Amino acid sequence: MNRQQLFEHISQTYQIEPDYPWKKHSEYAVLRHPRHRKWFALVFPLESHKLGLDAGPVVQVMNIKTHPELTGSLRQQHGVYPAYHMNKEHWISLTLENGLPDSEIIALLDDSFSLTF
């Protein structure tokens, strides 16, 4: 799943468009609940070595909230990492491409939406 496909899914499913709140990081997209404005996801480009990977290209990452009891087992899967710059007990980082299957990314995104509602 690429960034654009993810945003299309979010728009169709939740009728939410990304918010770009930072001038310095203009590609960082925040996805918020419309009513209370809490984040349920953050999508951004990141240098792969910042996730503990070998130096390589910039990857598209999504931070999402998870159930704390699932965080450890989720991080055992390819493409799932401790959350970059967020609470690592409650949040994880996913690489959008070359990681989890799209269906699993969507299921985790739905969980994050529910957990932050």
Biopython code that builds the backbone (N, CA, C, O; Angstrom):
import numpy as np
from Bio.PDB.StructureBuilder import StructureBuilder

atoms = [
    (1, "MET", "N", (0.853, -1.174, 0.000)),
    (1, "MET", "CA", (0.000, 0.000, 0.000)),
    (1, "MET", "C", (0.895, 1.231, 0.000)),
    (1, "MET", "O", (1.817, 1.340, 0.808)),
    (2, "ASN", "N", (0.620, 2.143, -0.898)),
    (2, "ASN", "CA", (1.403, 3.371, -0.881)),
    (2, "ASN", "C", (0.620, 4.469, -0.161)),
    (2, "ASN", "O", (-0.538, 4.288, 0.215)),
    (3, "ARG", "N", (1.263, 5.576, 0.015)),
    (3, "ARG", "CA", (0.698, 6.705, 0.757)),
    (3, "ARG", "C", (-0.646, 7.157, 0.155)),
    (3, "ARG", "O", (-1.620, 7.357, 0.881)),
    (4, "GLN", "N", (-0.686, 7.312, -1.157)),
    (4, "GLN", "CA", (-1.897, 7.797, -1.813)),
    (4, "GLN", "C", (-3.052, 6.805, -1.652)),
    (4, "GLN", "O", (-4.188, 7.212, -1.409)),
    (5, "GLN", "N", (-2.771, 5.523, -1.785)),
    (5, "GLN", "CA", (-3.811, 4.507, -1.595)),
    (5, "GLN", "C", (-4.352, 4.561, -0.161)),
    (5, "GLN", "O", (-5.554, 4.423, 0.062)),
    (6, "LEU", "N", (-3.459, 4.761, 0.794)),
    (6, "LEU", "CA", (-3.872, 4.865, 2.194)),
    (6, "LEU", "C", (-4.808, 6.058, 2.386)),
    (6, "LEU", "O", (-5.863, 5.929, 3.007)),
    (7, "PHE", "N", (-4.424, 7.211, 1.855)),
    (7, "PHE", "CA", (-5.255, 8.409, 2.006)),
    (7, "PHE", "C", (-6.601, 8.246, 1.309)),
    (7, "PHE", "O", (-7.613, 8.740, 1.806)),
    (8, "GLU", "N", (-6.632, 7.566, 0.172)),
    (8, "GLU", "CA", (-7.900, 7.311, -0.512)),
    (8, "GLU", "C", (-8.806, 6.423, 0.341)),
    (8, "GLU", "O", (-10.009, 6.663, 0.445)),
    (9, "HIS", "N", (-8.210, 5.392, 0.948)),
    (9, "HIS", "CA", (-8.993, 4.518, 1.829)),
    (9, "HIS", "C", (-9.556, 5.318, 3.000)),
    (9, "HIS", "O", (-10.733, 5.175, 3.333)),
    (10, "ILE", "N", (-8.744, 6.148, 3.624)),
    (10, "ILE", "CA", (-9.184, 6.935, 4.779)),
    (10, "ILE", "C", (-10.291, 7.910, 4.373)),
    (10, "ILE", "O", (-11.265, 8.090, 5.103)),
    (11, "SER", "N", (-10.139, 8.520, 3.233)),
    (11, "SER", "CA", (-11.163, 9.454, 2.741)),
    (11, "SER", "C", (-12.490, 8.737, 2.497)),
    (11, "SER", "O", (-13.548, 9.243, 2.872)),
    (12, "GLN", "N", (-12.437, 7.579, 1.880)),
    (12, "GLN", "CA", (-13.656, 6.824, 1.578)),
    (12, "GLN", "C", (-14.287, 6.234, 2.836)),
    (12, "GLN", "O", (-15.510, 6.225, 2.973)),
    (13, "THR", "N", (-13.461, 5.745, 3.746)),
    (13, "THR", "CA", (-13.968, 5.059, 4.932)),
    (13, "THR", "C", (-14.421, 6.022, 6.022)),
    (13, "THR", "O", (-15.484, 5.837, 6.616)),
    (14, "TYR", "N", (-13.619, 7.045, 6.285)),
    (14, "TYR", "CA", (-13.877, 7.943, 7.413)),
    (14, "TYR", "C", (-14.254, 9.368, 7.008)),
    (14, "TYR", "O", (-14.598, 10.189, 7.859)),
    (15, "GLN", "N", (-14.190, 9.659, 5.710)),
    (15, "GLN", "CA", (-14.435, 11.015, 5.216)),
    (15, "GLN", "C", (-13.509, 12.026, 5.897)),
    (15, "GLN", "O", (-13.930, 13.105, 6.314)),
    (16, "ILE", "N", (-12.239, 11.640, 5.992)),
    (16, "ILE", "CA", (-11.213, 12.476, 6.625)),
    (16, "ILE", "C", (-10.090, 12.705, 5.625)),
    (16, "ILE", "O", (-9.669, 11.790, 4.919)),
    (17, "GLU", "N", (-9.619, 13.931, 5.580)),
    (17, "GLU", "CA", (-8.479, 14.293, 4.742)),
    (17, "GLU", "C", (-7.283, 14.562, 5.639)),
    (17, "GLU", "O", (-7.457, 15.002, 6.775)),
    (18, "PRO", "N", (-6.065, 14.307, 5.155)),
    (18, "PRO", "CA", (-4.879, 14.559, 5.965)),
    (18, "PRO", "C", (-4.722, 16.034, 6.298)),
    (18, "PRO", "O", (-5.129, 16.911, 5.536)),
    (19, "ASP", "N", (-4.129, 16.282, 7.445)),
    (19, "ASP", "CA", (-3.813, 17.627, 7.922)),
    (19, "ASP", "C", (-2.288, 17.742, 7.906)),
    (19, "ASP", "O", (-1.598, 16.817, 8.334)),
    (20, "TYR", "N", (-1.763, 18.847, 7.426)),
    (20, "TYR", "CA", (-0.313, 19.052, 7.336)),
    (20, "TYR", "C", (0.056, 20.243, 8.221)),
    (20, "TYR", "O", (0.172, 21.364, 7.727)),
    (21, "PRO", "N", (0.244, 20.009, 9.530)),
    (21, "PRO", "CA", (0.381, 21.126, 10.473)),
    (21, "PRO", "C", (1.767, 21.781, 10.574)),
    (21, "PRO", "O", (1.885, 22.855, 11.163)),
    (22, "TRP", "N", (2.811, 21.164, 10.017)),
    (22, "TRP", "CA", (4.154, 21.701, 10.228)),
    (22, "TRP", "C", (4.789, 22.199, 8.930)),
    (22, "TRP", "O", (4.882, 21.462, 7.948)),
    (23, "LYS", "N", (5.218, 23.444, 8.941)),
    (23, "LYS", "CA", (5.909, 23.993, 7.765)),
    (23, "LYS", "C", (7.241, 23.286, 7.546)),
    (23, "LYS", "O", (7.603, 22.961, 6.415)),
    (24, "LYS", "N", (7.963, 23.051, 8.630)),
    (24, "LYS", "CA", (9.293, 22.421, 8.531)),
    (24, "LYS", "C", (9.192, 20.997, 7.992)),
    (24, "LYS", "O", (10.077, 20.539, 7.269)),
    (25, "HIS", "N", (8.133, 20.311, 8.337)),
    (25, "HIS", "CA", (7.921, 18.923, 7.906)),
    (25, "HIS", "C", (6.623, 18.865, 7.089)),
    (25, "HIS", "O", (5.627, 18.274, 7.508)),
    (26, "SER", "N", (6.668, 19.478, 5.949)),
    (26, "SER", "CA", (5.450, 19.660, 5.143)),
    (26, "SER", "C", (4.873, 18.360, 4.582)),
    (26, "SER", "O", (3.734, 18.344, 4.117)),
    (27, "GLU", "N", (5.640, 17.275, 4.618)),
    (27, "GLU", "CA", (5.128, 15.991, 4.133)),
    (27, "GLU", "C", (4.532, 15.134, 5.250)),
    (27, "GLU", "O", (4.012, 14.049, 4.990)),
    (28, "TYR", "N", (4.606, 15.616, 6.484)),
    (28, "TYR", "CA", (4.042, 14.879, 7.614)),
    (28, "TYR", "C", (2.540, 15.101, 7.645)),
    (28, "TYR", "O", (2.077, 16.228, 7.822)),
    (29, "ALA", "N", (1.783, 14.032, 7.474)),
    (29, "ALA", "CA", (0.325, 14.107, 7.432)),
    (29, "ALA", "C", (-0.257, 13.546, 8.730)),
    (29, "ALA", "O", (0.019, 12.408, 9.109)),
    (30, "VAL", "N", (-1.051, 14.353, 9.389)),
    (30, "VAL", "CA", (-1.742, 13.935, 10.606)),
    (30, "VAL", "C", (-3.175, 13.583, 10.235)),
    (30, "VAL", "O", (-3.840, 14.320, 9.506)),
    (31, "LEU", "N", (-3.635, 12.469, 10.736)),
    (31, "LEU", "CA", (-5.017, 12.036, 10.510)),
    (31, "LEU", "C", (-5.734, 12.113, 11.850)),
    (31, "LEU", "O", (-5.362, 11.447, 12.816)),
    (32, "ARG", "N", (-6.772, 12.943, 11.883)),
    (32, "ARG", "CA", (-7.459, 13.261, 13.136)),
    (32, "ARG", "C", (-8.948, 12.932, 13.061)),
    (32, "ARG", "O", (-9.562, 12.924, 11.994)),
    (33, "HIS", "N", (-9.495, 12.664, 14.239)),
    (33, "HIS", "CA", (-10.941, 12.533, 14.345)),
    (33, "HIS", "C", (-11.550, 13.916, 14.122)),
    (33, "HIS", "O", (-11.041, 14.913, 14.633)),
    (34, "PRO", "N", (-12.628, 13.973, 13.367)),
    (34, "PRO", "CA", (-13.203, 15.290, 13.065)),
    (34, "PRO", "C", (-13.764, 16.029, 14.281)),
    (34, "PRO", "O", (-13.702, 17.257, 14.344)),
    (35, "ARG", "N", (-14.300, 15.299, 15.228)),
    (35, "ARG", "CA", (-14.964, 15.949, 16.356)),
    (35, "ARG", "C", (-13.986, 16.488, 17.398)),
    (35, "ARG", "O", (-14.014, 17.678, 17.712)),
    (36, "HIS", "N", (-13.133, 15.639, 17.931)),
    (36, "HIS", "CA", (-12.258, 16.061, 19.025)),
    (36, "HIS", "C", (-10.810, 16.292, 18.589)),
    (36, "HIS", "O", (-9.974, 16.684, 19.402)),
    (37, "ARG", "N", (-10.513, 16.053, 17.320)),
    (37, "ARG", "CA", (-9.213, 16.361, 16.709)),
    (37, "ARG", "C", (-8.053, 15.506, 17.225)),
    (37, "ARG", "O", (-6.898, 15.844, 16.965)),
    (38, "LYS", "N", (-8.315, 14.425, 17.938)),
    (38, "LYS", "CA", (-7.236, 13.525, 18.371)),
    (38, "LYS", "C", (-6.688, 12.780, 17.162)),
    (38, "LYS", "O", (-7.422, 12.429, 16.239)),
    (39, "TRP", "N", (-5.403, 12.552, 17.191)),
    (39, "TRP", "CA", (-4.738, 11.808, 16.118)),
    (39, "TRP", "C", (-5.099, 10.334, 16.206)),
    (39, "TRP", "O", (-5.210, 9.775, 17.297)),
    (40, "PHE", "N", (-5.281, 9.712, 15.053)),
    (40, "PHE", "CA", (-5.332, 8.252, 15.024)),
    (40, "PHE", "C", (-4.218, 7.695, 14.156)),
    (40, "PHE", "O", (-3.967, 6.490, 14.166)),
    (41, "ALA", "N", (-3.544, 8.565, 13.400)),
    (41, "ALA", "CA", (-2.394, 8.126, 12.602)),
    (41, "ALA", "C", (-1.562, 9.332, 12.193)),
    (41, "ALA", "O", (-2.055, 10.456, 12.096)),
    (42, "LEU", "N", (-0.295, 9.061, 11.959)),
    (42, "LEU", "CA", (0.650, 10.036, 11.434)),
    (42, "LEU", "C", (1.400, 9.340, 10.315)),
    (42, "LEU", "O", (1.945, 8.255, 10.516)),
    (43, "VAL", "N", (1.435, 9.951, 9.131)),
    (43, "VAL", "CA", (2.103, 9.365, 7.965)),
    (43, "VAL", "C", (3.214, 10.318, 7.549)),
    (43, "VAL", "O", (2.991, 11.519, 7.391)),
    (44, "PHE", "N", (4.431, 9.764, 7.371)),
    (44, "PHE", "CA", (5.570, 10.633, 7.102)),
    (44, "PHE", "C", (6.713, 9.854, 6.455)),
    (44, "PHE", "O", (6.808, 8.637, 6.611)),
    (45, "PRO", "N", (7.576, 10.560, 5.730)),
    (45, "PRO", "CA", (8.769, 9.920, 5.181)),
    (45, "PRO", "C", (9.851, 9.873, 6.262)),
    (45, "PRO", "O", (9.976, 10.795, 7.068)),
    (46, "LEU", "N", (10.623, 8.796, 6.267)),
    (46, "LEU", "CA", (11.657, 8.634, 7.283)),
    (46, "LEU", "C", (12.853, 7.898, 6.698)),
    (46, "LEU", "O", (12.698, 6.954, 5.925)),
    (47, "GLU", "N", (14.028, 8.333, 7.069)),
    (47, "GLU", "CA", (15.235, 7.620, 6.657)),
    (47, "GLU", "C", (15.217, 6.248, 7.317)),
    (47, "GLU", "O", (14.992, 6.134, 8.522)),
    (48, "SER", "N", (15.451, 5.225, 6.536)),
    (48, "SER", "CA", (15.294, 3.850, 7.019)),
    (48, "SER", "C", (16.153, 3.531, 8.243)),
    (48, "SER", "O", (15.735, 2.743, 9.092)),
    (49, "HIS", "N", (17.341, 4.125, 8.350)),
    (49, "HIS", "CA", (18.203, 3.812, 9.493)),
    (49, "HIS", "C", (17.598, 4.276, 10.830)),
    (49, "HIS", "O", (17.990, 3.783, 11.887)),
    (50, "LYS", "N", (16.654, 5.214, 10.787)),
    (50, "LYS", "CA", (16.021, 5.680, 12.023)),
    (50, "LYS", "C", (15.045, 4.660, 12.597)),
    (50, "LYS", "O", (14.595, 4.796, 13.734)),
    (51, "LEU", "N", (14.722, 3.643, 11.811)),
    (51, "LEU", "CA", (13.908, 2.527, 12.300)),
    (51, "LEU", "C", (14.783, 1.350, 12.709)),
    (51, "LEU", "O", (14.277, 0.302, 13.110)),
    (52, "GLY", "N", (16.097, 1.525, 12.605)),
    (52, "GLY", "CA", (17.007, 0.436, 12.926)),
    (52, "GLY", "C", (17.331, -0.445, 11.740)),
    (52, "GLY", "O", (17.944, -1.500, 11.901)),
    (53, "LEU", "N", (16.925, -0.027, 10.541)),
    (53, "LEU", "CA", (17.221, -0.780, 9.323)),
    (53, "LEU", "C", (18.576, -0.359, 8.779)),
    (53, "LEU", "O", (19.133, 0.659, 9.190)),
    (54, "ASP", "N", (19.099, -1.145, 7.857)),
    (54, "ASP", "CA", (20.331, -0.752, 7.184)),
    (54, "ASP", "C", (20.084, 0.563, 6.456)),
    (54, "ASP", "O", (18.966, 0.863, 6.037)),
    (55, "ALA", "N", (21.151, 1.334, 6.316)),
    (55, "ALA", "CA", (21.027, 2.596, 5.591)),
    (55, "ALA", "C", (20.474, 2.306, 4.207)),
    (55, "ALA", "O", (20.950, 1.408, 3.512)),
    (56, "GLY", "N", (19.500, 3.047, 3.827)),
    (56, "GLY", "CA", (18.859, 2.825, 2.543)),
    (56, "GLY", "C", (17.976, 3.999, 2.203)),
    (56, "GLY", "O", (18.180, 5.103, 2.708)),
    (57, "PRO", "N", (17.011, 3.773, 1.363)),
    (57, "PRO", "CA", (16.158, 4.873, 0.915)),
    (57, "PRO", "C", (15.209, 5.351, 2.020)),
    (57, "PRO", "O", (15.015, 4.679, 3.033)),
    (58, "VAL", "N", (14.643, 6.498, 1.800)),
    (58, "VAL", "CA", (13.601, 7.008, 2.675)),
    (58, "VAL", "C", (12.367, 6.127, 2.486)),
    (58, "VAL", "O", (12.024, 5.765, 1.360)),
    (59, "VAL", "N", (11.704, 5.783, 3.590)),
    (59, "VAL", "CA", (10.517, 4.944, 3.534)),
    (59, "VAL", "C", (9.319, 5.735, 4.047)),
    (59, "VAL", "O", (9.463, 6.649, 4.860)),
    (60, "GLN", "N", (8.148, 5.372, 3.565)),
    (60, "GLN", "CA", (6.906, 5.975, 4.068)),
    (60, "GLN", "C", (6.461, 5.170, 5.284)),
    (60, "GLN", "O", (6.336, 3.947, 5.227)),
    (61, "VAL", "N", (6.227, 5.880, 6.381)),
    (61, "VAL", "CA", (5.914, 5.261, 7.663)),
    (61, "VAL", "C", (4.566, 5.779, 8.152)),
    (61, "VAL", "O", (4.193, 6.926, 7.909)),
    (62, "MET", "N", (3.851, 4.906, 8.843)),
    (62, "MET", "CA", (2.620, 5.325, 9.510)),
    (62, "MET", "C", (2.706, 4.924, 10.975)),
    (62, "MET", "O", (2.936, 3.758, 11.295)),
    (63, "ASN", "N", (2.519, 5.895, 11.859)),
    (63, "ASN", "CA", (2.406, 5.619, 13.284)),
    (63, "ASN", "C", (0.931, 5.466, 13.617)),
    (63, "ASN", "O", (0.109, 6.300, 13.240)),
    (64, "ILE", "N", (0.603, 4.390, 14.329)),
    (64, "ILE", "CA", (-0.770, 4.143, 14.750)),
    (64, "ILE", "C", (-0.794, 3.626, 16.185)),
    (64, "ILE", "O", (0.185, 3.065, 16.677)),
    (65, "LYS", "N", (-1.917, 3.825, 16.833)),
    (65, "LYS", "CA", (-2.098, 3.350, 18.199)),
    (65, "LYS", "C", (-2.542, 1.898, 18.179)),
    (65, "LYS", "O", (-3.302, 1.483, 17.304)),
    (66, "THR", "N", (-2.059, 1.124, 19.156)),
    (66, "THR", "CA", (-2.432, -0.287, 19.266)),
    (66, "THR", "C", (-2.777, -0.617, 20.712)),
    (66, "THR", "O", (-2.526, 0.171, 21.623)),
    (67, "HIS", "N", (-3.349, -1.784, 20.901)),
    (67, "HIS", "CA", (-3.569, -2.290, 22.257)),
    (67, "HIS", "C", (-2.191, -2.625, 22.842)),
    (67, "HIS", "O", (-1.418, -3.330, 22.194)),
    (68, "PRO", "N", (-1.863, -2.145, 24.035)),
    (68, "PRO", "CA", (-0.545, -2.414, 24.613)),
    (68, "PRO", "C", (-0.192, -3.897, 24.682)),
    (68, "PRO", "O", (0.974, -4.266, 24.536)),
    (69, "GLU", "N", (-1.204, -4.758, 24.907)),
    (69, "GLU", "CA", (-0.917, -6.183, 25.018)),
    (69, "GLU", "C", (-0.551, -6.807, 23.668)),
    (69, "GLU", "O", (-0.037, -7.925, 23.634)),
    (70, "LEU", "N", (-0.803, -6.113, 22.565)),
    (70, "LEU", "CA", (-0.458, -6.624, 21.234)),
    (70, "LEU", "C", (0.822, -6.022, 20.661)),
    (70, "LEU", "O", (1.378, -6.539, 19.692)),
    (71, "THR", "N", (1.281, -4.941, 21.257)),
    (71, "THR", "CA", (2.408, -4.205, 20.694)),
    (71, "THR", "C", (3.638, -5.085, 20.501)),
    (71, "THR", "O", (4.255, -5.052, 19.437)),
    (72, "GLY", "N", (4.002, -5.868, 21.508)),
    (72, "GLY", "CA", (5.190, -6.715, 21.419)),
    (72, "GLY", "C", (5.102, -7.742, 20.313)),
    (72, "GLY", "O", (6.062, -7.931, 19.566)),
    (73, "SER", "N", (3.971, -8.405, 20.195)),
    (73, "SER", "CA", (3.835, -9.426, 19.149)),
    (73, "SER", "C", (3.760, -8.787, 17.769)),
    (73, "SER", "O", (4.259, -9.355, 16.798)),
    (74, "LEU", "N", (3.143, -7.614, 17.672)),
    (74, "LEU", "CA", (3.104, -6.925, 16.371)),
    (74, "LEU", "C", (4.501, -6.571, 15.893)),
    (74, "LEU", "O", (4.812, -6.682, 14.707)),
    (75, "ARG", "N", (5.347, -6.139, 16.836)),
    (75, "ARG", "CA", (6.714, -5.744, 16.469)),
    (75, "ARG", "C", (7.576, -6.916, 15.997)),
    (75, "ARG", "O", (8.674, -6.705, 15.482)),
    (76, "GLN", "N", (7.099, -8.127, 16.165)),
    (76, "GLN", "CA", (7.825, -9.290, 15.673)),
    (76, "GLN", "C", (7.613, -9.494, 14.171)),
    (76, "GLN", "O", (8.309, -10.294, 13.546)),
    (77, "GLN", "N", (6.655, -8.773, 13.599)),
    (77, "GLN", "CA", (6.320, -8.931, 12.188)),
    (77, "GLN", "C", (7.170, -8.004, 11.316)),
    (77, "GLN", "O", (7.588, -6.926, 11.738)),
    (78, "HIS", "N", (7.406, -8.455, 10.105)),
    (78, "HIS", "CA", (8.167, -7.669, 9.138)),
    (78, "HIS", "C", (7.426, -6.365, 8.830)),
    (78, "HIS", "O", (6.235, -6.385, 8.522)),
    (79, "GLY", "N", (8.121, -5.247, 8.913)),
    (79, "GLY", "CA", (7.535, -3.950, 8.587)),
    (79, "GLY", "C", (6.903, -3.244, 9.768)),
    (79, "GLY", "O", (6.296, -2.187, 9.595)),
    (80, "VAL", "N", (7.028, -3.805, 10.983)),
    (80, "VAL", "CA", (6.464, -3.189, 12.184)),
    (80, "VAL", "C", (7.612, -2.888, 13.151)),
    (80, "VAL", "O", (8.464, -3.740, 13.404)),
    (81, "TYR", "N", (7.619, -1.661, 13.688)),
    (81, "TYR", "CA", (8.735, -1.188, 14.513)),
    (81, "TYR", "C", (8.211, -0.424, 15.721)),
    (81, "TYR", "O", (7.059, 0.008, 15.740)),
    (82, "PRO", "N", (9.074, -0.258, 16.743)),
    (82, "PRO", "CA", (8.679, 0.630, 17.840)),
    (82, "PRO", "C", (8.349, 2.008, 17.262)),
    (82, "PRO", "O", (8.999, 2.457, 16.318)),
    (83, "ALA", "N", (7.367, 2.662, 17.814)),
    (83, "ALA", "CA", (6.905, 3.945, 17.277)),
    (83, "ALA", "C", (8.040, 4.970, 17.258)),
    (83, "ALA", "O", (8.744, 5.162, 18.249)),
    (84, "TYR", "N", (8.193, 5.606, 16.132)),
    (84, "TYR", "CA", (9.191, 6.660, 15.985)),
    (84, "TYR", "C", (8.641, 7.935, 16.614)),
    (84, "TYR", "O", (7.631, 8.475, 16.164)),
    (85, "HIS", "N", (9.310, 8.407, 17.649)),
    (85, "HIS", "CA", (8.978, 9.649, 18.361)),
    (85, "HIS", "C", (7.602, 9.646, 19.016)),
    (85, "HIS", "O", (6.982, 10.701, 19.152)),
    (86, "MET", "N", (7.115, 8.472, 19.423)),
    (86, "MET", "CA", (5.844, 8.409, 20.142)),
    (86, "MET", "C", (5.956, 7.349, 21.229)),
    (86, "MET", "O", (6.940, 6.612, 21.284)),
    (87, "ASN", "N", (4.960, 7.273, 22.084)),
    (87, "ASN", "CA", (4.935, 6.305, 23.161)),
    (87, "ASN", "C", (5.008, 4.892, 22.584)),
    (87, "ASN", "O", (4.120, 4.465, 21.846)),
    (88, "LYS", "N", (6.064, 4.183, 22.926)),
    (88, "LYS", "CA", (6.317, 2.875, 22.331)),
    (88, "LYS", "C", (5.485, 1.753, 22.949)),
    (88, "LYS", "O", (5.464, 0.638, 22.428)),
    (89, "GLU", "N", (4.812, 2.036, 24.036)),
    (89, "GLU", "CA", (3.919, 1.035, 24.621)),
    (89, "GLU", "C", (2.576, 1.015, 23.884)),
    (89, "GLU", "O", (1.964, -0.042, 23.732)),
    (90, "HIS", "N", (2.130, 2.165, 23.437)),
    (90, "HIS", "CA", (0.801, 2.289, 22.848)),
    (90, "HIS", "C", (0.799, 2.523, 21.339)),
    (90, "HIS", "O", (-0.249, 2.404, 20.704)),
    (91, "TRP", "N", (1.945, 2.852, 20.757)),
    (91, "TRP", "CA", (2.016, 3.191, 19.336)),
    (91, "TRP", "C", (3.089, 2.359, 18.647)),
    (91, "TRP", "O", (4.083, 1.976, 19.264)),
    (92, "ILE", "N", (2.880, 2.083, 17.369)),
    (92, "ILE", "CA", (3.873, 1.395, 16.543)),
    (92, "ILE", "C", (4.068, 2.174, 15.250)),
    (92, "ILE", "O", (3.228, 2.986, 14.861)),
    (93, "SER", "N", (5.177, 1.914, 14.601)),
    (93, "SER", "CA", (5.437, 2.456, 13.267)),
    (93, "SER", "C", (5.364, 1.308, 12.273)),
    (93, "SER", "O", (5.913, 0.232, 12.508)),
    (94, "LEU", "N", (4.681, 1.549, 11.161)),
    (94, "LEU", "CA", (4.582, 0.571, 10.073)),
    (94, "LEU", "C", (5.205, 1.172, 8.824)),
    (94, "LEU", "O", (5.010, 2.353, 8.537)),
    (95, "THR", "N", (5.950, 0.371, 8.084)),
    (95, "THR", "CA", (6.343, 0.827, 6.758)),
    (95, "THR", "C", (5.176, 0.505, 5.832)),
    (95, "THR", "O", (4.610, -0.586, 5.891)),
    (96, "LEU", "N", (4.821, 1.458, 4.980)),
    (96, "LEU", "CA", (3.653, 1.266, 4.135)),
    (96, "LEU", "C", (3.902, 0.310, 2.988)),
    (96, "LEU", "O", (3.000, -0.421, 2.580)),
    (97, "GLU", "N", (5.107, 0.308, 2.469)),
    (97, "GLU", "CA", (5.422, -0.574, 1.345)),
    (97, "GLU", "C", (6.427, -1.617, 1.809)),
    (97, "GLU", "O", (7.289, -1.323, 2.638)),
    (98, "ASN", "N", (6.327, -2.804, 1.293)),
    (98, "ASN", "CA", (7.247, -3.903, 1.627)),
    (98, "ASN", "C", (7.189, -4.284, 3.097)),
    (98, "ASN", "O", (8.211, -4.608, 3.701)),
    (99, "GLY", "N", (6.007, -4.247, 3.666)),
    (99, "GLY", "CA", (5.816, -4.645, 5.054)),
    (99, "GLY", "C", (4.634, -5.575, 5.158)),
    (99, "GLY", "O", (4.578, -6.607, 4.490)),
    (100, "LEU", "N", (3.696, -5.208, 5.994)),
    (100, "LEU", "CA", (2.489, -6.003, 6.181)),
    (100, "LEU", "C", (1.607, -5.960, 4.938)),
    (100, "LEU", "O", (1.672, -5.004, 4.165)),
    (101, "PRO", "N", (0.783, -6.988, 4.741)),
    (101, "PRO", "CA", (-0.202, -6.934, 3.650)),
    (101, "PRO", "C", (-1.169, -5.766, 3.877)),
    (101, "PRO", "O", (-1.420, -5.367, 5.014)),
    (102, "ASP", "N", (-1.696, -5.236, 2.801)),
    (102, "ASP", "CA", (-2.614, -4.095, 2.879)),
    (102, "ASP", "C", (-3.777, -4.354, 3.833)),
    (102, "ASP", "O", (-4.170, -3.469, 4.593)),
    (103, "SER", "N", (-4.319, -5.552, 3.793)),
    (103, "SER", "CA", (-5.470, -5.870, 4.655)),
    (103, "SER", "C", (-5.113, -5.745, 6.139)),
    (103, "SER", "O", (-5.942, -5.309, 6.937)),
    (104, "GLU", "N", (-3.900, -6.120, 6.511)),
    (104, "GLU", "CA", (-3.474, -5.999, 7.911)),
    (104, "GLU", "C", (-3.229, -4.547, 8.285)),
    (104, "GLU", "O", (-3.551, -4.129, 9.397)),
    (105, "ILE", "N", (-2.658, -3.771, 7.361)),
    (105, "ILE", "CA", (-2.459, -2.339, 7.613)),
    (105, "ILE", "C", (-3.810, -1.677, 7.863)),
    (105, "ILE", "O", (-3.953, -0.883, 8.794)),
    (106, "ILE", "N", (-4.795, -2.000, 7.038)),
    (106, "ILE", "CA", (-6.142, -1.430, 7.184)),
    (106, "ILE", "C", (-6.766, -1.854, 8.511)),
    (106, "ILE", "O", (-7.380, -1.031, 9.190)),
    (107, "ALA", "N", (-6.622, -3.111, 8.886)),
    (107, "ALA", "CA", (-7.189, -3.587, 10.154)),
    (107, "ALA", "C", (-6.552, -2.864, 11.338)),
    (107, "ALA", "O", (-7.253, -2.487, 12.278)),
    (108, "LEU", "N", (-5.234, -2.665, 11.305)),
    (108, "LEU", "CA", (-4.558, -1.946, 12.387)),
    (108, "LEU", "C", (-4.950, -0.473, 12.403)),
    (108, "LEU", "O", (-5.084, 0.122, 13.472)),
    (109, "LEU", "N", (-5.133, 0.114, 11.237)),
    (109, "LEU", "CA", (-5.587, 1.499, 11.146)),
    (109, "LEU", "C", (-6.987, 1.636, 11.749)),
    (109, "LEU", "O", (-7.257, 2.586, 12.483)),
    (110, "ASP", "N", (-7.864, 0.700, 11.444)),
    (110, "ASP", "CA", (-9.218, 0.704, 12.013)),
    (110, "ASP", "C", (-9.174, 0.596, 13.535)),
    (110, "ASP", "O", (-9.934, 1.270, 14.231)),
    (111, "ASP", "N", (-8.290, -0.248, 14.048)),
    (111, "ASP", "CA", (-8.123, -0.367, 15.498)),
    (111, "ASP", "C", (-7.664, 0.962, 16.092)),
    (111, "ASP", "O", (-8.183, 1.392, 17.122)),
    (112, "SER", "N", (-6.710, 1.604, 15.457)),
    (112, "SER", "CA", (-6.200, 2.882, 15.937)),
    (112, "SER", "C", (-7.315, 3.927, 15.956)),
    (112, "SER", "O", (-7.435, 4.703, 16.904)),
    (113, "PHE", "N", (-8.124, 3.937, 14.904)),
    (113, "PHE", "CA", (-9.255, 4.863, 14.841)),
    (113, "PHE", "C", (-10.179, 4.629, 16.037)),
    (113, "PHE", "O", (-10.604, 5.585, 16.686)),
    (114, "SER", "N", (-10.488, 3.377, 16.327)),
    (114, "SER", "CA", (-11.381, 3.039, 17.445)),
    (114, "SER", "C", (-10.749, 3.367, 18.788)),
    (114, "SER", "O", (-11.416, 3.905, 19.672)),
    (115, "LEU", "N", (-9.479, 3.052, 18.951)),
    (115, "LEU", "CA", (-8.795, 3.284, 20.220)),
    (115, "LEU", "C", (-8.674, 4.763, 20.570)),
    (115, "LEU", "O", (-8.623, 5.116, 21.748)),
    (116, "THR", "N", (-8.627, 5.613, 19.580)),
    (116, "THR", "CA", (-8.458, 7.039, 19.819)),
    (116, "THR", "C", (-9.767, 7.811, 19.775)),
    (116, "THR", "O", (-9.772, 9.033, 19.928)),
    (117, "PHE", "N", (-10.879, 7.109, 19.568)),
    (117, "PHE", "CA", (-12.170, 7.781, 19.404)),
    (117, "PHE", "C", (-12.648, 8.400, 20.696)),
    (117, "PHE", "O", (-13.720, 9.004, 20.732)),
]
sb = StructureBuilder()
sb.init_structure("model")
sb.init_model(0)
sb.init_chain("A")
sb.init_seg("    ")
for serial, (resi, resn, name, xyz) in enumerate(atoms, 1):
    if name == "N":
        sb.init_residue(resn, " ", resi, " ")
    sb.init_atom(name, np.array(xyz, "f"), 0.0, 1.0, " ", f" {name:<3s}", serial, name[0])
structure = sb.get_structure()
